[in-house]
Amino acid sequence: MNIYPLLAEISIAKAVIPALIIGMVVALLFVGWAMTKRYKRIPPNAIGVIFGKRRVVAGPDGKPMEVGFKLVNGGSVFVLPILESYAEMSTEVFQIDILENDVPSKKNVGVSVAGVATCSISPISEEQVNAAKNFLGNEEQMKVMIGKILRGHLRAIVGGREIEELLRERTKFNGMVINE
């Protein structure tokens, strides 16, 4: 009776089991590493936008509507591999300088107006949805557009007032600018 083939079978079995165990440990470590790459921590001054998978959410009127993204204000979220992607929008305060020359007042007198507007993305969820839809990945365009809107409002306020009113009633003018 030849015992060598029996020893060969036992030594192969002894080699395969540890190799399988090591392979499973390596696979688990890889899966754990991959999951940590998809776990996103969102700072309190940002909105996390997770997109790619369709979701049903409550619309502005309370009725369900389908969207292709989810917003997370601070905190953390797990982004599903392959199905979803992730981007952030800053909610930090930023300032826009406004300088308008020769703005016609009510009596068609040219006025130069300079100001600084302090802006940020609203904490209201419907407005955050609009910001994400319109400006995700292009926050500089958002700042340019806000500047143009503010200049238009400022021109409308100055155009409806007489120059004496603008100079004497600064508090009233400032209130109009804020309310506009």
C-alpha positions in Angstrom: 0.0 0.0 0.0 1.4 3.4 -1.1 0.7 6.1 1.5 2.2 9.0 -0.5 -1.0 9.9 -2.4 -2.9 10.0 0.9 -0.3 12.4 2.4 -0.5 14.6 -0.8 -4.3 14.9 -0.3 -3.9 15.9 3.4 -1.2 18.5 2.6 -3.3 20.0 -0.2 -6.3 20.3 2.1 -4.1 21.9 4.8 -2.9 24.5 2.3 -6.4 25.3 0.7 -8.2 26.0 4.0 -5.7 28.7 5.2 -5.6 30.2 1.7 -9.4 30.4 1.7 -9.4 32.1 5.2 -6.7 34.6 4.1 -8.7 35.3 0.9 -11.9 35.9 2.8 -10.1 38.3 5.3 -8.6 40.2 2.4 -12.0 40.4 0.7 -13.7 41.7 3.9 -10.9 44.3 4.3 -11.4 45.4 0.7 -15.2 45.7 1.2 -14.7 47.6 4.4 -12.3 50.0 2.7 -14.6 50.5 -0.3 -17.5 51.3 2.1 -15.5 53.9 3.9 -14.8 55.6 0.6 -18.6 55.9 0.0 -19.4 57.2 3.5 -19.5 61.0 3.2 -19.3 63.4 6.2 -20.9 66.7 5.4 -19.8 69.7 7.4 -22.4 72.0 9.0 -21.7 74.8 6.5 -22.5 72.7 3.4 -25.3 70.8 1.7 -24.5 67.3 0.5 -26.3 66.5 -2.8 -26.6 62.7 -3.5 -27.8 62.1 -7.0 -28.4 59.3 -9.5 -31.2 57.3 -7.9 -34.8 58.3 -8.2 -36.6 59.2 -5.0 -40.2 60.1 -4.0 -40.3 63.2 -1.7 -42.9 65.6 -0.5 -43.2 68.6 -2.9 -43.8 72.2 -2.0 -47.6 71.6 -2.0 -47.2 68.5 0.1 -48.0 66.1 -2.7 -45.4 63.4 -3.5 -43.0 64.1 -6.4 -40.2 62.1 -7.9 -36.7 63.7 -7.9 -33.3 62.3 -8.9 -31.4 63.7 -5.8 -31.4 64.0 -2.1 -30.1 66.9 0.0 -28.4 66.4 3.4 -27.7 69.5 5.6 -24.6 68.6 7.7 -24.2 65.1 9.1 -23.3 62.0 7.1 -24.7 59.7 4.4 -23.7 56.5 2.7 -23.6 56.9 -1.1 -24.5 53.7 -2.9 -21.6 52.5 -5.2 -22.3 52.6 -9.0 -25.9 53.9 -8.5 -25.2 57.3 -6.8 -22.8 60.2 -7.0 -22.0 63.0 -4.5 -21.4 66.7 -4.6 -21.4 69.5 -2.1 -22.7 73.1 -2.1 -21.3 75.6 0.4 -23.8 77.5 2.6 -21.1 79.8 3.9 -21.9 83.5 3.8 -20.3 85.4 0.9 -20.3 89.1 -0.1 -21.0 90.8 -3.4 -19.7 94.3 -4.2 -22.1 96.4 -6.1 -21.1 99.6 -7.9 -23.5 101.2 -10.3 -22.7 104.5 -12.0 -25.1 107.0 -13.5 -28.3 105.4 -12.3 -31.1 107.8 -13.2 -33.2 108.9 -10.2 -36.8 109.9 -10.3 -36.0 113.3 -11.9 -33.5 111.7 -14.3 -30.4 112.8 -12.3 -27.5 110.4 -12.6 -26.5 108.9 -9.2 -23.5 106.6 -8.4 -24.3 104.0 -5.9 -21.9 101.6 -4.1 -22.8 98.8 -1.7 -22.0 95.4 -0.4 -24.5 92.6 -0.2 -24.0 89.7 2.2 -25.6 86.5 0.9 -25.9 82.8 1.6 -28.0 79.8 0.5 -31.3 79.8 2.4 -31.9 77.2 5.1 -35.4 76.6 3.7 -35.4 73.2 2.0 -37.4 74.3 -1.1 -35.0 77.0 -1.8 -32.0 74.7 -1.3 -33.6 72.3 -3.9 -33.8 75.3 -6.3 -30.1 76.2 -5.6 -29.0 72.5 -6.2 -31.0 72.3 -9.4 -29.7 75.5 -10.8 -26.2 76.0 -9.5 -24.7 72.6 -8.4 -21.1 72.6 -9.5 -21.2 76.2 -10.7 -21.3 78.4 -7.6 -19.5 81.2 -9.3 -22.3 81.6 -11.8 -24.7 81.8 -8.8 -22.7 84.7 -7.4 -22.7 86.5 -10.8 -26.4 86.1 -11.2 -27.1 87.3 -7.7 -25.0 90.4 -8.4 -27.0 91.1 -11.5 -30.3 90.7 -9.7 -29.1 93.0 -6.8 -28.0 95.6 -9.3 -31.4 95.6 -11.0 -33.2 95.9 -7.7 -30.9 98.8 -6.6 -31.5 100.6 -9.9 -35.3 100.2 -9.5 -35.1 101.6 -5.9 -33.0 104.6 -7.0 -35.1 105.2 -10.1 -38.2 105.6 -8.0 -36.8 108.1 -5.6 -35.7 111.7 -5.9 -32.1 112.5 -5.2 -32.9 114.5 -2.1 -34.9 111.6 -0.7 -31.9 109.3 -1.3 -29.5 111.7 0.5 -31.6 112.7 3.5 -33.5 109.5 4.3 -30.7 107.0 4.3 -32.4 104.7 6.9 -35.5 104.6 4.8 -33.3 103.9 1.7 -31.5 101.1 3.5 -34.8 99.6 4.6 -36.0 99.6 1.0 -32.9 97.9 -0.2 -33.2 95.2 2.5 -36.9 94.6 1.8 -36.4 94.6 -2.0 
